[in-house]
């Protein structure tokens, strides 16, 4: 009897103990996890958008209000969860709690926020918690980040640079994360950086920054970044340069450096940011001056990108914008050999987002006896836009036997607009085909262009002067002028052959051509207003008029996304494009 009673009592005791343990656990958060850090949001592509994580062994402090209460509770991260003593219990399970976590730990009335003049990176996580649910922390940067990039020319002179923000951090409200600032300056002094970048943190506030640059010669430059509203978790990029110094390519050495850097190759301490600026999702690089190259300098220029047709070949295309701003590159020499699958030109390939515009290649020389068949002066393979570009007085001295040379671009899937090939000369009888604008127009558009006074009489095969094949493409509002006294017996002025569904409209050619404007069309060809004009003053004036009429009429209606250059009478030509 006694044994039975004891057994019942023991059973009751065990039951009571289990119930008490379950009740205590119910009033504790299950666990706290999460260590992801949202990076500084930035427009520059030099910054990553991938999340980082707080490393194991890090500590934080918790501040919680509401149904759960905590004051500077310190926890450490074991790689999976945040752990520590003194975790609070839920005091009101029906009331939500607001949690703020600081990593590294922040304590109320903390007075030190700077280390050696630099604001310490403070991570913050803010969550709303419900009784019975796990707590998952997601961290962000509490302060703003600024990145100064000093121009190469100025950085070479620099010995030390000082940054003096107009306000500093006085306190942080632990429950809300609000940063409280004070009008007290803190001076941050940095030694010369080889990468020309100077990055530090700022409080999220409207403030100005005084900049003081000390040079090795003892000169001190001073400037001020005026009041600007800096936001928490954002990064800002600000270039610093000498007054009068502009972004872009301003010398032969600049251009050589650009061709290396755009291919991902180092060139001293120089960077691409010297030569352009971010426009949307791409960069725009500027040519600021007319440049002329010696043969030695031209040999140091690298082909931009590397695009090949073989499955195993590189497919590196130019994805940005190169704006020549109406300037010229003179005396470039194309001598570096490339194997057959690759397109060889100044730009090997231009992608669908790429643009090459407002650029003249003057007196360029192509001289390769053993090379790829796929060659041109400006762009090898074009998927993007070639706009207002000119080849002037360029020469093909030597080329691979039986090559097919498209002078402006070898293969076009994009848009060629407002372009002009003038006084091109072929000095070798090796190539099978030479075309002024493109060899193959595959679904592309050739609009508002001209080819004039080209000396191509060494060609013995049948070919088209503007392009050789137009396959599902369009050619509109172009004119061709034969060089006086030259036999163009093997040239069709517009194109040798058309395929698929192609449109050839409003194209005009001068006397001197024996062949029909278009050779043997196959597929469906939409064509009208392909007209031979006479070398009379009356006809040339009419040509000028109808070229501009097309721009205002069909051009504006059919291609509203493009801006067409107008035509004016030239000194020796019936029409030349007006620079935008």
ZISULTA-V389589 format. One record per residue. N is the residue number from 1. RES is the residue in one letter. SS is DSSP state (helix for helix, strand for strand, loop for the rest). D_CENTER is the distance of its C-alpha to the mean C-alpha in Angstrom with 1 decimal. Layout:
n=N res=RES ss=SS d_center=D_CENTER
n=N res=RES ss=SS d_center=D_CENTER
This chain:
n=1 res=X ss=loop d_center=89.8
n=2 res=X ss=helix d_center=88.4
n=3 res=X ss=helix d_center=85.8
n=4 res=X ss=helix d_center=84.6
n=5 res=X ss=helix d_center=84.2
n=6 res=X ss=helix d_center=82.3
n=7 res=X ss=helix d_center=79.9
n=8 res=X ss=helix d_center=79.3
n=9 res=X ss=helix d_center=78.7
n=10 res=X ss=helix d_center=76.3
n=11 res=X ss=helix d_center=74.4
n=12 res=X ss=helix d_center=74.2
n=13 res=X ss=helix d_center=72.9
n=14 res=X ss=helix d_center=70.2
n=15 res=X ss=helix d_center=69.2
n=16 res=X ss=helix d_center=69.0
n=17 res=X ss=helix d_center=67.0
n=18 res=X ss=helix d_center=64.3
n=19 res=X ss=helix d_center=64.1
n=20 res=X ss=helix d_center=63.7
n=21 res=X ss=helix d_center=60.9
n=22 res=X ss=helix d_center=59.0
n=23 res=X ss=helix d_center=59.5
n=24 res=X ss=helix d_center=58.1
n=25 res=X ss=helix d_center=54.9
n=26 res=X ss=helix d_center=54.4
n=27 res=X ss=loop d_center=54.0
n=28 res=X ss=strand d_center=51.1
n=29 res=X ss=loop d_center=47.4
n=30 res=X ss=loop d_center=47.0
n=31 res=X ss=loop d_center=44.1
n=32 res=X ss=strand d_center=40.9
n=33 res=X ss=strand d_center=37.8
n=34 res=X ss=strand d_center=34.0
n=35 res=X ss=strand d_center=31.8
n=36 res=X ss=strand d_center=28.2
n=37 res=X ss=strand d_center=26.0
n=38 res=X ss=strand d_center=23.2
n=39 res=X ss=loop d_center=20.4
n=40 res=X ss=loop d_center=19.4
n=41 res=X ss=strand d_center=17.1
n=42 res=X ss=loop d_center=14.0
n=43 res=X ss=loop d_center=10.8
n=44 res=X ss=loop d_center=9.2
n=45 res=X ss=loop d_center=7.7
n=46 res=X ss=loop d_center=10.4
n=47 res=X ss=loop d_center=12.9
n=48 res=X ss=loop d_center=14.4
n=49 res=X ss=loop d_center=15.6
n=50 res=X ss=loop d_center=18.5
n=51 res=X ss=loop d_center=22.0
n=52 res=X ss=strand d_center=24.1
n=53 res=X ss=strand d_center=27.9
n=54 res=X ss=loop d_center=30.7
n=55 res=X ss=loop d_center=32.7
n=56 res=X ss=loop d_center=36.3
n=57 res=X ss=loop d_center=38.8
n=58 res=X ss=loop d_center=37.0
n=59 res=X ss=strand d_center=39.1
n=60 res=X ss=strand d_center=38.8
n=61 res=X ss=strand d_center=41.2
n=62 res=X ss=strand d_center=42.0
n=63 res=X ss=strand d_center=43.1
n=64 res=X ss=strand d_center=44.4
n=65 res=X ss=strand d_center=46.3
n=66 res=X ss=strand d_center=48.1
n=67 res=X ss=loop d_center=50.0
n=68 res=X ss=strand d_center=48.8
n=69 res=X ss=loop d_center=49.3
n=70 res=X ss=strand d_center=47.7
n=71 res=X ss=strand d_center=47.5
n=72 res=X ss=strand d_center=45.4
n=73 res=X ss=strand d_center=46.0
n=74 res=X ss=strand d_center=44.4
n=75 res=X ss=strand d_center=43.0
n=76 res=X ss=strand d_center=41.4
n=77 res=X ss=strand d_center=38.9
n=78 res=X ss=loop d_center=40.3
n=79 res=X ss=loop d_center=37.2
n=80 res=X ss=loop d_center=38.2
n=81 res=X ss=strand d_center=40.0
n=82 res=X ss=strand d_center=40.8
n=83 res=X ss=strand d_center=44.4
n=84 res=X ss=loop d_center=47.0
n=85 res=X ss=loop d_center=50.4
n=86 res=X ss=loop d_center=51.3
n=87 res=X ss=loop d_center=49.3
n=88 res=X ss=loop d_center=50.6
n=89 res=X ss=strand d_center=52.6
n=90 res=X ss=strand d_center=52.0
n=91 res=X ss=loop d_center=54.6
n=92 res=X ss=loop d_center=54.0
n=93 res=X ss=loop d_center=52.7
n=94 res=X ss=loop d_center=52.3
n=95 res=X ss=loop d_center=50.0
n=96 res=X ss=loop d_center=46.3
n=97 res=X ss=strand d_center=45.0
n=98 res=X ss=strand d_center=41.9
n=99 res=X ss=strand d_center=40.4
n=100 res=X ss=strand d_center=38.3
n=101 res=X ss=strand d_center=37.4
n=102 res=X ss=strand d_center=36.1
n=103 res=X ss=strand d_center=34.7
n=104 res=X ss=loop d_center=35.7
n=105 res=X ss=loop d_center=39.1
n=106 res=X ss=loop d_center=39.7
n=107 res=X ss=loop d_center=43.3
n=108 res=X ss=loop d_center=44.8
n=109 res=X ss=loop d_center=45.5
n=110 res=X ss=loop d_center=43.3
n=111 res=X ss=loop d_center=43.1
n=112 res=X ss=loop d_center=40.6
n=113 res=X ss=loop d_center=36.8
n=114 res=X ss=strand d_center=35.7
n=115 res=X ss=strand d_center=35.8
n=116 res=X ss=loop d_center=35.9
n=117 res=X ss=loop d_center=34.4
n=118 res=X ss=strand d_center=31.4
n=119 res=X ss=strand d_center=31.4
n=120 res=X ss=loop d_center=31.7
n=121 res=X ss=loop d_center=29.2
n=122 res=X ss=loop d_center=31.2
n=123 res=X ss=strand d_center=30.5
n=124 res=X ss=strand d_center=32.2
n=125 res=X ss=strand d_center=33.1
n=126 res=X ss=strand d_center=34.9
n=127 res=X ss=strand d_center=36.7
n=128 res=X ss=strand d_center=39.6
n=129 res=X ss=strand d_center=42.2
n=130 res=X ss=loop d_center=44.9
n=131 res=X ss=loop d_center=48.1
n=132 res=X ss=loop d_center=48.2
n=133 res=X ss=loop d_center=44.5
n=134 res=X ss=loop d_center=42.4
n=135 res=X ss=strand d_center=40.1
n=136 res=X ss=strand d_center=36.4
n=137 res=X ss=strand d_center=34.3
n=138 res=X ss=strand d_center=30.6
n=139 res=X ss=strand d_center=29.4
n=140 res=X ss=strand d_center=26.8
n=141 res=X ss=strand d_center=26.3
n=142 res=X ss=loop d_center=28.9
n=143 res=X ss=loop d_center=27.4
n=144 res=X ss=strand d_center=24.2
n=145 res=X ss=strand d_center=21.9
n=146 res=X ss=strand d_center=20.6
n=147 res=X ss=strand d_center=18.6
n=148 res=X ss=strand d_center=19.3
n=149 res=X ss=strand d_center=17.4
n=150 res=X ss=strand d_center=19.9
n=151 res=X ss=loop d_center=19.2
n=152 res=X ss=helix d_center=20.4
n=153 res=X ss=helix d_center=23.3
n=154 res=X ss=helix d_center=24.5
n=155 res=X ss=helix d_center=24.1
n=156 res=X ss=helix d_center=26.3
n=157 res=X ss=helix d_center=29.0
n=158 res=X ss=strand d_center=28.7
n=159 res=X ss=strand d_center=31.3
n=160 res=X ss=strand d_center=31.0
n=161 res=X ss=strand d_center=29.2
n=162 res=X ss=strand d_center=30.7
n=163 res=X ss=strand d_center=29.2
n=164 res=X ss=strand d_center=31.9
n=165 res=X ss=strand d_center=31.0
n=166 res=X ss=loop d_center=33.6
n=167 res=X ss=loop d_center=34.6
n=168 res=X ss=strand d_center=35.1
n=169 res=X ss=strand d_center=35.8
n=170 res=X ss=strand d_center=39.5
n=171 res=X ss=strand d_center=39.8
n=172 res=X ss=strand d_center=38.3
n=173 res=X ss=loop d_center=40.2
n=174 res=X ss=loop d_center=40.7
n=175 res=X ss=loop d_center=41.3
n=176 res=X ss=loop d_center=38.4
n=177 res=X ss=loop d_center=35.9
n=178 res=X ss=loop d_center=36.0
n=179 res=X ss=strand d_center=35.1
n=180 res=X ss=strand d_center=37.7
n=181 res=X ss=strand d_center=36.8
n=182 res=X ss=strand d_center=39.1
n=183 res=X ss=loop d_center=38.8
n=184 res=X ss=loop d_center=39.2
n=185 res=X ss=loop d_center=36.7
n=186 res=X ss=strand d_center=35.6
n=187 res=X ss=strand d_center=34.5
n=188 res=X ss=strand d_center=31.8
n=189 res=X ss=strand d_center=32.1
n=190 res=X ss=strand d_center=29.5
n=191 res=X ss=strand d_center=30.0
n=192 res=X ss=loop d_center=27.6
n=193 res=X ss=loop d_center=24.6
n=194 res=X ss=loop d_center=23.4
n=195 res=X ss=loop d_center=19.8
n=196 res=X ss=loop d_center=20.0
n=197 res=X ss=strand d_center=19.2
n=198 res=X ss=strand d_center=22.0
n=199 res=X ss=strand d_center=21.8
n=200 res=X ss=strand d_center=24.7
n=201 res=X ss=strand d_center=25.9
n=202 res=X ss=strand d_center=27.4
n=203 res=X ss=loop d_center=29.8
n=204 res=X ss=loop d_center=28.5
n=205 res=X ss=loop d_center=30.1
n=206 res=X ss=strand d_center=29.8
n=207 res=X ss=strand d_center=30.1
n=208 res=X ss=strand d_center=29.4
n=209 res=X ss=strand d_center=28.6
n=210 res=X ss=strand d_center=30.5
n=211 res=X ss=strand d_center=28.8
n=212 res=X ss=strand d_center=31.1
n=213 res=X ss=strand d_center=29.9
n=214 res=X ss=strand d_center=32.7
n=215 res=X ss=strand d_center=32.4
n=216 res=X ss=loop d_center=34.4
n=217 res=X ss=loop d_center=36.4
n=218 res=X ss=loop d_center=37.6
n=219 res=X ss=loop d_center=35.6
n=220 res=X ss=strand d_center=34.3
n=221 res=X ss=strand d_center=31.5
n=222 res=X ss=strand d_center=31.5
n=223 res=X ss=strand d_center=29.2
n=224 res=X ss=strand d_center=28.8
n=225 res=X ss=strand d_center=26.0
n=226 res=X ss=strand d_center=28.0
n=227 res=X ss=strand d_center=28.8
n=228 res=X ss=strand d_center=25.9
n=229 res=X ss=strand d_center=26.4
n=230 res=X ss=loop d_center=24.7
n=231 res=X ss=loop d_center=24.7
n=232 res=X ss=loop d_center=25.8
n=233 res=X ss=loop d_center=23.2
n=234 res=X ss=strand d_center=20.2
n=235 res=X ss=strand d_center=18.2
n=236 res=X ss=strand d_center=17.4
n=237 res=X ss=strand d_center=15.5
n=238 res=X ss=strand d_center=17.4
n=239 res=X ss=strand d_center=17.1
n=240 res=X ss=strand d_center=20.6
n=241 res=X ss=loop d_center=21.5
n=242 res=X ss=loop d_center=24.8
n=243 res=X ss=loop d_center=25.9
n=244 res=X ss=loop d_center=25.0
n=245 res=X ss=loop d_center=22.1
n=246 res=X ss=loop d_center=18.9
n=247 res=X ss=loop d_center=15.3
n=248 res=X ss=loop d_center=14.6
n=249 res=X ss=strand d_center=16.4
n=250 res=X ss=loop d_center=20.1
n=251 res=X ss=loop d_center=22.0
n=252 res=X ss=helix d_center=22.5
n=253 res=X ss=helix d_center=21.9
n=254 res=X ss=helix d_center=18.5
n=255 res=X ss=helix d_center=17.5
n=256 res=X ss=helix d_center=19.0
n=257 res=X ss=helix d_center=17.2
n=258 res=X ss=helix d_center=13.8
n=259 res=X ss=helix d_center=14.8
n=260 res=X ss=helix d_center=15.8
n=261 res=X ss=helix d_center=13.0
n=262 res=X ss=loop d_center=10.3
n=263 res=X ss=loop d_center=12.9
n=264 res=X ss=loop d_center=13.1
n=265 res=X ss=loop d_center=16.3
n=266 res=X ss=loop d_center=17.7
n=267 res=X ss=loop d_center=19.0
n=268 res=X ss=loop d_center=21.4
n=269 res=X ss=loop d_center=20.0
n=270 res=X ss=loop d_center=17.2
n=271 res=X ss=loop d_center=13.5
n=272 res=X ss=helix d_center=10.3
n=273 res=X ss=helix d_center=10.5
n=274 res=X ss=helix d_center=13.5
n=275 res=X ss=loop d_center=12.0
n=276 res=X ss=strand d_center=9.5
n=277 res=X ss=strand d_center=8.6
n=278 res=X ss=strand d_center=6.6
n=279 res=X ss=strand d_center=7.7
n=280 res=X ss=loop d_center=8.2
n=281 res=X ss=loop d_center=5.8
n=282 res=X ss=strand d_center=2.9
n=283 res=X ss=strand d_center=3.6
n=284 res=X ss=strand d_center=7.2
n=285 res=X ss=strand d_center=9.4
n=286 res=X ss=strand d_center=13.0
n=287 res=X ss=strand d_center=16.3
n=288 res=X ss=loop d_center=19.0
n=289 res=X ss=loop d_center=22.0
n=290 res=X ss=loop d_center=23.9
n=291 res=X ss=strand d_center=24.0
n=292 res=X ss=strand d_center=26.8
n=293 res=X ss=loop d_center=26.9
n=294 res=X ss=loop d_center=30.0
n=295 res=X ss=helix d_center=30.5
n=296 res=X ss=helix d_center=30.0
n=297 res=X ss=helix d_center=26.6
n=298 res=X ss=helix d_center=25.5
n=299 res=X ss=helix d_center=26.4
n=300 res=X ss=loop d_center=23.9
n=301 res=X ss=loop d_center=20.9
n=302 res=X ss=loop d_center=19.1
n=303 res=X ss=loop d_center=18.1
n=304 res=X ss=strand d_center=14.3
n=305 res=X ss=loop d_center=13.9
n=306 res=X ss=strand d_center=17.1
n=307 res=X ss=strand d_center=18.1
n=308 res=X ss=strand d_center=21.6
n=309 res=X ss=loop d_center=23.9
n=310 res=X ss=loop d_center=26.0
n=311 res=X ss=loop d_center=25.7
n=312 res=X ss=loop d_center=25.4
n=313 res=X ss=loop d_center=23.0
n=314 res=X ss=loop d_center=19.4
n=315 res=X ss=strand d_center=16.8
n=316 res=X ss=strand d_center=13.7
n=317 res=X ss=loop d_center=11.8
n=318 res=X ss=strand d_center=9.2
n=319 res=X ss=loop d_center=6.6
n=320 res=X ss=loop d_center=5.0
n=321 res=X ss=strand d_center=7.9
n=322 res=X ss=strand d_center=10.6
n=323 res=X ss=strand d_center=13.2
n=324 res=X ss=strand d_center=16.5
n=325 res=X ss=strand d_center=18.2
n=326 res=X ss=strand d_center=21.3
n=327 res=X ss=strand d_center=21.7
n=328 res=X ss=strand d_center=22.9
n=329 res=X ss=strand d_center=22.6
n=330 res=X ss=strand d_center=26.3
n=331 res=X ss=loop d_center=28.0
n=332 res=X ss=loop d_center=25.3
n=333 res=X ss=strand d_center=27.3
n=334 res=X ss=strand d_center=26.2
n=335 res=X ss=loop d_center=28.4
n=336 res=X ss=loop d_center=26.5
n=337 res=X ss=loop d_center=27.9
n=338 res=X ss=loop d_center=26.1
n=339 res=X ss=loop d_center=28.1
n=340 res=X ss=loop d_center=28.8
n=341 res=X ss=loop d_center=26.3
n=342 res=X ss=strand d_center=23.3
n=343 res=X ss=loop d_center=22.0
n=344 res=X ss=strand d_center=22.3
n=345 res=X ss=loop d_center=20.8
n=346 res=X ss=loop d_center=18.5
n=347 res=X ss=strand d_center=15.6
n=348 res=X ss=strand d_center=17.2
n=349 res=X ss=strand d_center=15.2
n=350 res=X ss=strand d_center=12.7
n=351 res=X ss=loop d_center=11.7
n=352 res=X ss=loop d_center=12.7
n=353 res=X ss=loop d_center=9.4
n=354 res=X ss=loop d_center=9.2
n=355 res=X ss=strand d_center=11.1
n=356 res=X ss=strand d_center=13.3
n=357 res=X ss=strand d_center=15.6
n=358 res=X ss=strand d_center=18.5
n=359 res=X ss=strand d_center=19.1
n=360 res=X ss=strand d_center=22.5
n=361 res=X ss=strand d_center=23.5
n=362 res=X ss=strand d_center=27.0
n=363 res=X ss=loop d_center=29.7
n=364 res=X ss=loop d_center=27.5
n=365 res=X ss=strand d_center=29.7
n=366 res=X ss=strand d_center=29.3
n=367 res=X ss=strand d_center=31.9
n=368 res=X ss=loop d_center=32.0
n=369 res=X ss=loop d_center=35.2
n=370 res=X ss=loop d_center=33.9
n=371 res=X ss=loop d_center=30.5
n=372 res=X ss=loop d_center=28.6
n=373 res=X ss=loop d_center=29.8
n=374 res=X ss=strand d_center=26.3
n=375 res=X ss=strand d_center=25.5
n=376 res=X ss=loop d_center=24.3
n=377 res=X ss=loop d_center=23.4
n=378 res=X ss=loop d_center=20.0
n=379 res=X ss=strand d_center=18.4
n=380 res=X ss=strand d_center=20.1
n=381 res=X ss=strand d_center=18.9
n=382 res=X ss=strand d_center=17.2
n=383 res=X ss=loop d_center=16.1
n=384 res=X ss=loop d_center=14.0
n=385 res=X ss=strand d_center=15.2
n=386 res=X ss=strand d_center=17.0
n=387 res=X ss=strand d_center=18.3
n=388 res=X ss=strand d_center=20.9
n=389 res=X ss=strand d_center=20.9
n=390 res=X ss=strand d_center=24.2
n=391 res=X ss=strand d_center=26.0
n=392 res=X ss=strand d_center=29.0
n=393 res=X ss=loop d_center=31.9
n=394 res=X ss=loop d_center=30.1
n=395 res=X ss=strand d_center=32.4
n=396 res=X ss=strand d_center=32.6
n=397 res=X ss=strand d_center=35.1
n=398 res=X ss=strand d_center=35.2
n=399 res=X ss=loop d_center=33.6
n=400 res=X ss=loop d_center=34.5
n=401 res=X ss=loop d_center=37.6
n=402 res=X ss=loop d_center=37.2
n=403 res=X ss=loop d_center=33.5
n=404 res=X ss=strand d_center=31.8
n=405 res=X ss=strand d_center=29.5
n=406 res=X ss=strand d_center=27.2
n=407 res=X ss=loop d_center=26.6
n=408 res=X ss=loop d_center=23.5
n=409 res=X ss=strand d_center=22.1
n=410 res=X ss=strand d_center=24.2
n=411 res=X ss=strand d_center=23.2
n=412 res=X ss=strand d_center=21.8
n=413 res=X ss=loop d_center=20.9
n=414 res=X ss=loop d_center=18.7
n=415 res=X ss=strand d_center=19.6
n=416 res=X ss=strand d_center=21.1
n=417 res=X ss=strand d_center=22.2
n=418 res=X ss=loop d_center=23.9
n=419 res=X ss=loop d_center=24.1
n=420 res=X ss=strand d_center=27.1
n=421 res=X ss=strand d_center=28.6
n=422 res=X ss=strand d_center=31.5
n=423 res=X ss=loop d_center=34.2
n=424 res=X ss=loop d_center=32.7
n=425 res=X ss=strand d_center=35.4
n=426 res=X ss=strand d_center=36.2
n=427 res=X ss=loop d_center=38.6
n=428 res=X ss=loop d_center=39.1
n=429 res=X ss=loop d_center=40.9
n=430 res=X ss=loop d_center=39.1
n=431 res=X ss=loop d_center=36.4
n=432 res=X ss=loop d_center=37.5
n=433 res=X ss=strand d_center=35.1
n=434 res=X ss=strand d_center=33.0
n=435 res=X ss=strand d_center=31.1
n=436 res=X ss=loop d_center=29.5
n=437 res=X ss=loop d_center=26.6
n=438 res=X ss=strand d_center=26.1
n=439 res=X ss=strand d_center=28.4
n=440 res=X ss=strand d_center=27.7
n=441 res=X ss=strand d_center=26.4
n=442 res=X ss=strand d_center=25.9
n=443 res=X ss=loop d_center=25.4
n=444 res=X ss=loop d_center=23.4
n=445 res=X ss=strand d_center=24.2
n=446 res=X ss=strand d_center=25.5
n=447 res=X ss=strand d_center=26.2
n=448 res=X ss=loop d_center=27.8
n=449 res=X ss=loop d_center=27.8
n=450 res=X ss=strand d_center=30.5
n=451 res=X ss=strand d_center=31.9
n=452 res=X ss=strand d_center=34.7
n=453 res=X ss=loop d_center=37.2
n=454 res=X ss=loop d_center=35.8
n=455 res=X ss=strand d_center=38.3
n=456 res=X ss=loop d_center=38.2
n=457 res=X ss=loop d_center=41.9
n=458 res=X ss=loop d_center=41.8
n=459 res=X ss=loop d_center=40.3
n=460 res=X ss=loop d_center=43.2
n=461 res=X ss=loop d_center=41.6
n=462 res=X ss=loop d_center=41.1
n=463 res=X ss=strand d_center=37.6
n=464 res=X ss=strand d_center=35.7
n=465 res=X ss=loop d_center=34.5
n=466 res=X ss=loop d_center=31.4
n=467 res=X ss=strand d_center=30.6
n=468 res=X ss=strand d_center=32.7
n=469 res=X ss=strand d_center=32.2
n=470 res=X ss=strand d_center=30.9
n=471 res=X ss=strand d_center=30.6
n=472 res=X ss=loop d_center=30.0
n=473 res=X ss=loop d_center=28.2
n=474 res=X ss=strand d_center=29.0
n=475 res=X ss=strand d_center=29.8
n=476 res=X ss=strand d_center=30.8
n=477 res=X ss=strand d_center=31.9
n=478 res=X ss=strand d_center=31.8
n=479 res=X ss=strand d_center=34.5
n=480 res=X ss=strand d_center=35.8
n=481 res=X ss=strand d_center=38.1
n=482 res=X ss=loop d_center=40.2
n=483 res=X ss=loop d_center=41.1
n=484 res=X ss=loop d_center=44.7
n=485 res=X ss=loop d_center=47.2
n=486 res=X ss=loop d_center=44.9
n=487 res=X ss=loop d_center=45.8
n=488 res=X ss=strand d_center=43.2
n=489 res=X ss=loop d_center=45.5
n=490 res=X ss=loop d_center=43.0
n=491 res=X ss=strand d_center=40.2
n=492 res=X ss=strand d_center=39.6
n=493 res=X ss=loop d_center=37.8
n=494 res=X ss=loop d_center=35.3
n=495 res=X ss=strand d_center=35.0
n=496 res=X ss=strand d_center=37.3
n=497 res=X ss=strand d_center=36.9
n=498 res=X ss=strand d_center=35.5
n=499 res=X ss=strand d_center=35.0
n=500 res=X ss=loop d_center=34.5
n=501 res=X ss=strand d_center=34.2
n=502 res=X ss=strand d_center=33.0
n=503 res=X ss=strand d_center=33.3
n=504 res=X ss=strand d_center=34.3
n=505 res=X ss=strand d_center=35.3
n=506 res=X ss=strand d_center=36.1
n=507 res=X ss=strand d_center=35.8
n=508 res=X ss=strand d_center=38.2
n=509 res=X ss=strand d_center=39.5
n=510 res=X ss=strand d_center=42.1
n=511 res=X ss=loop d_center=45.3
n=512 res=X ss=loop d_center=45.3
n=513 res=X ss=strand d_center=44.0
n=514 res=X ss=loop d_center=46.7
n=515 res=X ss=loop d_center=44.8
n=516 res=X ss=loop d_center=43.9
n=517 res=X ss=loop d_center=40.5
n=518 res=X ss=strand d_center=39.5
n=519 res=X ss=strand d_center=41.0
n=520 res=X ss=strand d_center=41.8
n=521 res=X ss=strand d_center=40.1
n=522 res=X ss=loop d_center=40.0
n=523 res=X ss=loop d_center=39.0
n=524 res=X ss=strand d_center=38.7
n=525 res=X ss=strand d_center=38.0
n=526 res=X ss=strand d_center=37.8
n=527 res=X ss=strand d_center=38.7
n=528 res=X ss=strand d_center=40.3
n=529 res=X ss=strand d_center=40.5
n=530 res=X ss=strand d_center=40.0
n=531 res=X ss=strand d_center=42.2
n=532 res=X ss=strand d_center=43.6
n=533 res=X ss=strand d_center=44.1
n=534 res=X ss=loop d_center=46.7
n=535 res=X ss=loop d_center=46.3
n=536 res=X ss=loop d_center=48.3
n=537 res=X ss=helix d_center=47.3
n=538 res=X ss=helix d_center=47.9
n=539 res=X ss=helix d_center=45.6
n=540 res=X ss=helix d_center=42.8
n=541 res=X ss=helix d_center=43.0
n=542 res=X ss=helix d_center=43.0
n=543 res=X ss=helix d_center=39.9
n=544 res=X ss=helix d_center=38.0
n=545 res=X ss=helix d_center=39.2
n=546 res=X ss=helix d_center=38.4
n=547 res=X ss=helix d_center=34.8
n=548 res=X ss=helix d_center=34.1
n=549 res=X ss=helix d_center=36.1
n=550 res=X ss=helix d_center=33.9
n=551 res=X ss=helix d_center=30.8
n=552 res=X ss=helix d_center=32.7
n=553 res=X ss=helix d_center=34.2
n=554 res=X ss=helix d_center=32.8
n=555 res=X ss=helix d_center=29.3
n=556 res=X ss=helix d_center=28.9
n=557 res=X ss=helix d_center=30.5
n=558 res=X ss=helix d_center=28.9
n=559 res=X ss=loop d_center=25.3
n=560 res=X ss=loop d_center=24.9
n=561 res=X ss=loop d_center=21.0
n=562 res=X ss=loop d_center=21.1
n=563 res=X ss=loop d_center=22.4
n=564 res=X ss=loop d_center=24.9
n=565 res=X ss=loop d_center=26.0
n=566 res=X ss=loop d_center=29.8
n=567 res=X ss=strand d_center=32.3
n=568 res=X ss=strand d_center=34.9
n=569 res=X ss=loop d_center=37.7
n=570 res=X ss=loop d_center=36.9
n=571 res=X ss=loop d_center=39.4
n=572 res=X ss=loop d_center=40.1
n=573 res=X ss=loop d_center=38.1
n=574 res=X ss=loop d_center=39.0
n=575 res=X ss=loop d_center=35.5
n=576 res=X ss=strand d_center=32.3
n=577 res=X ss=strand d_center=29.0
n=578 res=X ss=loop d_center=28.7
n=579 res=X ss=loop d_center=25.6
n=580 res=X ss=loop d_center=23.6
